[in-house]
Amino acid sequence: MRSGPMSKALLLACAGWLCAEGRACGAETGVPLPPLAVVKSEDLAGKTWRQSGELRGTVEGASREFRQALAGRGWRLEKAIAMGRLAGRSALLVCSRGRQRILVMVWEKEVGTCGFAWGRET
């Protein structure tokens, strides 16, 4: 996803849907991250995405890695939404496990690098 007013508005709108819970690492909160995901920021206050960072590859590949990491820990994909002017520019994944739901957003930062952010449903 390219930066701009629309992408910032989308991130803020999605962040409003989220509630930060848990401890310092995605895996420690029961939300596994792909093995090569690099966490760049965290928010324990519940005012934005729980964690965000970067992952090498395409949006499709990074989304697949998230789905596999989550499925390996018992999370079920409820919905995958491709967004952007061109297919594969960004994606939203809604996953659940029991009564928990999370939203994962993956977007293209530059060729070969994707950003990601995740948070829990309020």
C-alpha positions in Angstrom: 0.0 0.0 0.0 1.3 3.4 -0.9 1.3 6.1 1.7 -1.2 8.9 1.4 -4.4 10.2 2.9 -6.5 7.2 1.9 -4.0 4.6 3.2 -3.6 6.5 6.5 -7.4 6.8 6.8 -7.7 3.1 6.2 -5.1 2.3 8.8 -6.8 4.6 11.4 -10.2 3.1 10.6 -8.9 -0.5 11.0 -7.0 0.5 14.2 -10.3 1.6 15.7 -11.5 -2.0 15.4 -8.6 -3.3 17.4 -7.7 -3.7 21.0 -4.1 -4.4 22.2 -3.8 -7.2 24.7 -1.0 -9.5 25.8 2.7 -9.2 26.2 5.7 -8.0 24.2 5.7 -10.6 21.4 3.1 -11.9 19.0 3.8 -15.5 19.8 3.6 -14.8 23.5 0.1 -13.5 23.1 -1.0 -16.6 21.2 -0.7 -14.9 17.9 2.2 -16.5 15.9 4.1 -14.4 13.5 5.8 -15.9 10.4 9.4 -16.9 11.1 11.1 -14.1 9.2 8.7 -11.3 10.4 10.6 -8.4 12.0 8.5 -6.4 14.6 9.2 -2.7 14.3 6.7 -1.3 16.7 4.3 -2.4 19.5 1.5 -0.8 21.4 0.4 -2.1 24.7 -2.0 0.7 25.4 -4.7 -0.5 23.0 -4.9 2.6 21.0 -3.7 1.2 17.7 -2.3 -2.0 16.1 -0.8 -4.4 18.6 2.3 -5.0 16.5 3.6 -3.8 13.1 6.7 -4.6 11.1 8.1 -5.9 7.9 8.4 -9.2 6.0 10.3 -9.9 2.8 8.3 -11.0 -0.3 5.1 -10.2 -2.1 1.8 -9.4 -0.5 0.5 -12.8 -1.6 3.5 -14.6 -0.1 3.4 -12.7 3.1 -0.3 -13.3 3.5 0.3 -17.0 2.9 3.0 -17.0 5.5 0.7 -15.4 8.0 -2.1 -17.9 7.2 0.2 -20.8 7.7 1.7 -19.5 11.0 -1.8 -18.8 12.4 -3.2 -22.1 11.2 -0.3 -23.9 12.9 -1.5 -22.5 16.2 -5.2 -23.3 15.7 -6.3 -20.0 14.1 -9.0 -20.3 11.4 -9.1 -17.8 8.4 -12.6 -16.3 8.3 -12.1 -13.8 5.5 -9.3 -12.6 3.2 -9.8 -9.3 1.4 -7.5 -8.1 -1.4 -7.3 -4.3 -1.6 -5.7 -1.6 -3.7 -5.8 -0.4 -7.2 -3.8 -3.4 -8.4 -4.5 -6.9 -7.1 -2.0 -7.9 -4.5 -1.1 -4.4 -3.2 -2.6 -5.0 0.2 -4.7 -7.6 2.0 -6.7 -7.9 5.2 -7.0 -11.3 7.0 -9.7 -11.9 9.6 -8.8 -14.9 11.7 -10.4 -16.5 14.8 -9.6 -19.1 17.4 -12.4 -19.9 19.9 -13.9 -16.6 20.9 -10.8 -14.5 19.9 -10.6 -12.6 16.6 -7.7 -10.8 15.0 -7.2 -8.6 12.0 -3.9 -8.8 10.1 -3.1 -6.2 7.4 -0.3 -6.8 4.9 0.7 -4.2 2.3 3.5 -3.6 -0.2 6.1 -1.1 1.1 8.4 -1.5 -1.9 9.3 -4.3 -4.3 10.2 -7.3 -2.3 9.2 -5.9 1.1 5.8 -5.9 2.8 4.6 -4.2 5.9 2.3 -5.9 8.4 0.2 -5.0 11.4 -2.1 -7.0 13.6 -4.5 -6.4 16.5 -7.3 -8.0 18.4 -11.0 -7.3 17.9 -12.5 -5.1 20.6 
